Amino acid sequence: MDPIATFRCICMQFPGVEEMPHFEKTSFRLKKKIFATLDQKNLKATVKLSLKEQDLFCLIDKSKVYPVPNKWGKQGWTNVEINELEEEILTDLLTTAFNQLASK
């Protein structure tokens, strides 16, 4: 499966998730709140994590999982090179982002 289809499939398996446009990207939302965006053109995603989770996932490989530069990264938004990660790691990242939002 290609990385875009894999990403979309993982996101849509969570209950209540909606896929919607977000500027030039696609967003995945729960109750109108974004937990992930997908930049199909660049095979990059952005997920919302806690700062602790962000630190842990960035340990995998800082060239594949890294904070968004600027204040967004300091709020937990994390860039993910989706074509560079195994599906299992991508699933863990998205599950963590979804669960953080769902628990609120």
C-alpha positions in Angstrom: 0.0 0.0 0.0 1.3 3.5 -0.8 2.1 5.8 2.2 -0.8 8.2 1.5 -3.4 5.3 1.4 -1.8 3.8 4.5 -1.9 7.1 6.4 -5.5 7.7 5.5 -6.5 4.1 6.3 -5.0 4.4 9.8 -6.6 7.7 10.5 -10.0 6.6 9.4 -10.0 3.5 11.6 -10.5 5.7 14.7 -14.1 6.2 15.8 -15.7 9.6 14.9 -12.9 10.8 12.6 -13.7 13.1 9.7 -11.4 13.9 6.8 -11.6 17.5 5.6 -9.6 20.0 3.6 -7.2 22.2 5.5 -5.6 24.8 3.3 -3.5 22.9 0.8 -3.5 19.8 3.0 -6.0 17.2 4.2 -6.9 17.2 7.9 -8.2 14.4 10.1 -10.5 15.6 12.9 -12.4 14.4 15.9 -15.3 16.7 16.9 -13.9 19.5 14.6 -10.5 19.4 16.3 -7.4 18.4 14.2 -5.1 15.6 15.4 -3.3 15.1 12.0 -2.8 16.7 8.6 -1.5 15.2 5.4 0.5 16.9 2.8 0.1 14.5 -0.1 2.4 16.4 -2.5 5.4 16.2 -0.1 4.5 12.9 1.6 4.6 14.6 4.9 2.2 14.6 7.8 1.9 16.7 10.9 0.4 15.3 14.1 -0.4 16.8 17.5 1.4 15.2 20.4 2.2 16.2 24.0 5.7 17.6 24.4 6.8 14.4 26.2 5.4 12.2 23.4 7.0 14.5 20.8 10.4 14.0 22.5 10.0 10.2 22.6 8.9 9.9 19.0 11.7 12.2 17.8 14.2 9.7 19.3 13.2 7.3 16.5 15.0 9.4 13.9 15.2 13.2 14.0 15.2 13.3 10.2 11.9 11.4 10.0 10.0 12.7 13.1 10.7 16.2 14.2 9.0 19.2 15.8 7.4 21.8 13.5 9.7 24.8 13.6 8.5 27.8 15.5 5.8 28.1 18.2 3.7 25.3 16.7 6.4 22.7 17.5 6.5 24.0 21.1 2.8 23.1 21.3 3.5 19.5 20.3 2.9 19.7 16.5 5.3 17.2 15.0 6.3 16.6 11.3 6.4 13.1 10.1 8.0 11.9 6.8 5.4 9.2 6.1 7.3 7.5 3.3 10.3 7.0 5.6 8.5 5.2 8.5 7.3 1.7 9.0 3.5 1.3 9.2 3.8 0.1 12.8 5.5 3.4 13.9 3.1 5.5 11.9 0.2 3.6 13.5 1.7 4.3 17.0 2.1 8.0 16.1 -1.4 8.4 14.9 -2.9 6.4 17.7 -1.1 8.6 20.2 -2.3 11.8 18.6 -5.9 10.6 18.3 -5.9 9.3 21.9 -4.6 12.6 23.2 -7.4 14.5 21.5 -10.1 11.9 22.4 -9.2 12.0 26.0 -10.1 15.7 26.2 
